[in-house]
Amino acid sequence: MAETNSKPSVIERIKRWFREMKSELKKVVWPNRKTMIKNTLVVLACVLAVGIFIWVFDAIAGLFVNGIISLVKG
C-alpha cells in the first residue's frame, strides 16, 4: 500500500524550487538605465559619507587613546 501523503524526493523539491524561482523572476520589474544610475550614485554617496564618518571617528578615538597612553606613561 503506497502512502499518498509522503514527502517529495529531494530531486522533486529542487525542481519545484527552480520552477517557483523562474515564476517569481518573471514578476520582477527591472530598473531602467536612468533609475539604475541614480540608485548607484545614491549608494556611492552613502558609502562615501559613512567612510568619512568612520575615518573621522577613528582619528578622534586614536587621539583620545594616545592621550590616555601618554598620561599613563608620564
C-alpha positions as protocol buffer text, in pm:
chain_id: "A"
residue {
  index: 1
  type: MET
  ca { x: 0 y: 0 z: 0 }
}
residue {
  index: 2
  type: ALA
  ca { x: 154 y: 332 z: -108 }
}
residue {
  index: 3
  type: GLU
  ca { x: 117 y: 628 z: 122 }
}
residue {
  index: 4
  type: THR
  ca { x: -34 y: 932 z: -54 }
}
residue {
  index: 5
  type: ASN
  ca { x: 99 y: 1193 z: 195 }
}
residue {
  index: 6
  type: SER
  ca { x: 467 y: 1103 z: 161 }
}
residue {
  index: 7
  type: LYS
  ca { x: 726 y: 1377 z: 130 }
}
residue {
  index: 8
  type: PRO
  ca { x: 850 y: 1452 z: -223 }
}
residue {
  index: 9
  type: SER
  ca { x: 1201 y: 1340 z: -307 }
}
residue {
  index: 10
  type: VAL
  ca { x: 1494 y: 1577 z: -295 }
}
residue {
  index: 11
  type: ILE
  ca { x: 1504 y: 1595 z: -675 }
}
residue {
  index: 12
  type: GLU
  ca { x: 1134 y: 1685 z: -690 }
}
residue {
  index: 13
  type: ARG
  ca { x: 1179 y: 1957 z: -428 }
}
residue {
  index: 14
  type: ILE
  ca { x: 1473 y: 2105 z: -620 }
}
residue {
  index: 15
  type: LYS
  ca { x: 1272 y: 2100 z: -944 }
}
residue {
  index: 16
  type: ARG
  ca { x: 981 y: 2272 z: -771 }
}
residue {
  index: 17
  type: TRP
  ca { x: 1215 y: 2533 z: -621 }
}
residue {
  index: 18
  type: PHE
  ca { x: 1355 y: 2619 z: -966 }
}
residue {
  index: 19
  type: ARG
  ca { x: 1004 y: 2636 z: -1117 }
}
residue {
  index: 20
  type: GLU
  ca { x: 889 y: 2872 z: -843 }
}
residue {
  index: 21
  type: MET
  ca { x: 1205 y: 3082 z: -874 }
}
residue {
  index: 22
  type: LYS
  ca { x: 1151 y: 3117 z: -1251 }
}
residue {
  index: 23
  type: SER
  ca { x: 790 y: 3216 z: -1190 }
}
residue {
  index: 24
  type: GLU
  ca { x: 889 y: 3481 z: -934 }
}
residue {
  index: 25
  type: LEU
  ca { x: 1162 y: 3624 z: -1158 }
}
residue {
  index: 26
  type: LYS
  ca { x: 902 y: 3687 z: -1428 }
}
residue {
  index: 27
  type: LYS
  ca { x: 724 y: 3920 z: -1184 }
}
residue {
  index: 28
  type: VAL
  ca { x: 1033 y: 4134 z: -1119 }
}
residue {
  index: 29
  type: VAL
  ca { x: 1028 y: 4488 z: -1257 }
}
residue {
  index: 30
  type: TRP
  ca { x: 1384 y: 4561 z: -1359 }
}
residue {
  index: 31
  type: PRO
  ca { x: 1500 y: 4925 z: -1335 }
}
residue {
  index: 32
  type: ASN
  ca { x: 1575 y: 5129 z: -1644 }
}
residue {
  index: 33
  type: ARG
  ca { x: 1917 y: 5283 z: -1705 }
}
residue {
  index: 34
  type: LYS
  ca { x: 1830 y: 5623 z: -1553 }
}
residue {
  index: 35
  type: THR
  ca { x: 1697 y: 5470 z: -1231 }
}
residue {
  index: 36
  type: MET
  ca { x: 1992 y: 5235 z: -1203 }
}
residue {
  index: 37
  type: ILE
  ca { x: 2244 y: 5520 z: -1239 }
}
residue {
  index: 38
  type: LYS
  ca { x: 2054 y: 5732 z: -985 }
}
residue {
  index: 39
  type: ASN
  ca { x: 2042 y: 5446 z: -732 }
}
residue {
  index: 40
  type: THR
  ca { x: 2409 y: 5369 z: -788 }
}
residue {
  index: 41
  type: LEU
  ca { x: 2504 y: 5730 z: -719 }
}
residue {
  index: 42
  type: VAL
  ca { x: 2296 y: 5731 z: -400 }
}
residue {
  index: 43
  type: VAL
  ca { x: 2471 y: 5414 z: -280 }
}
residue {
  index: 44
  type: LEU
  ca { x: 2816 y: 5555 z: -362 }
}
residue {
  index: 45
  type: ALA
  ca { x: 2735 y: 5880 z: -179 }
}
residue {
  index: 46
  type: CYS
  ca { x: 2618 y: 5687 z: 127 }
}
residue {
  index: 47
  type: VAL
  ca { x: 2929 y: 5468 z: 124 }
}
residue {
  index: 48
  type: LEU
  ca { x: 3147 y: 5778 z: 97 }
}
residue {
  index: 49
  type: ALA
  ca { x: 2962 y: 5953 z: 383 }
}
residue {
  index: 50
  type: VAL
  ca { x: 2986 y: 5651 z: 612 }
}
residue {
  index: 51
  type: GLY
  ca { x: 3354 y: 5606 z: 520 }
}
residue {
  index: 52
  type: ILE
  ca { x: 3431 y: 5968 z: 608 }
}
residue {
  index: 53
  type: PHE
  ca { x: 3239 y: 5936 z: 936 }
}
residue {
  index: 54
  type: ILE
  ca { x: 3432 y: 5622 z: 1033 }
}
residue {
  index: 55
  type: TRP
  ca { x: 3761 y: 5784 z: 934 }
}
residue {
  index: 56
  type: VAL
  ca { x: 3692 y: 6094 z: 1147 }
}
residue {
  index: 57
  type: PHE
  ca { x: 3571 y: 5883 z: 1441 }
}
residue {
  index: 58
  type: ASP
  ca { x: 3882 y: 5665 z: 1415 }
}
residue {
  index: 59
  type: ALA
  ca { x: 4110 y: 5970 z: 1410 }
}
residue {
  index: 60
  type: ILE
  ca { x: 3940 y: 6121 z: 1717 }
}
residue {
  index: 61
  type: ALA
  ca { x: 3942 y: 5789 z: 1901 }
}
residue {
  index: 62
  type: GLY
  ca { x: 4310 y: 5743 z: 1813 }
}
residue {
  index: 63
  type: LEU
  ca { x: 4395 y: 6085 z: 1955 }
}
residue {
  index: 64
  type: PHE
  ca { x: 4196 y: 6006 z: 2269 }
}
residue {
  index: 65
  type: VAL
  ca { x: 4370 y: 5669 z: 2320 }
}
residue {
  index: 66
  type: ASN
  ca { x: 4713 y: 5821 z: 2253 }
}
residue {
  index: 67
  type: GLY
  ca { x: 4635 y: 6095 z: 2505 }
}
residue {
  index: 68
  type: ILE
  ca { x: 4543 y: 5841 z: 2771 }
}
residue {
  index: 69
  type: ILE
  ca { x: 4857 y: 5638 z: 2695 }
}
residue {
  index: 70
  type: SER
  ca { x: 5078 y: 5947 z: 2723 }
}
residue {
  index: 71
  type: LEU
  ca { x: 4914 y: 6038 z: 3056 }
}
residue {
  index: 72
  type: VAL
  ca { x: 4977 y: 5689 z: 3194 }
}
residue {
  index: 73
  type: LYS
  ca { x: 5340 y: 5682 z: 3076 }
}
residue {
  index: 74
  type: GLY
  ca { x: 5402 y: 6019 z: 3235 }
}
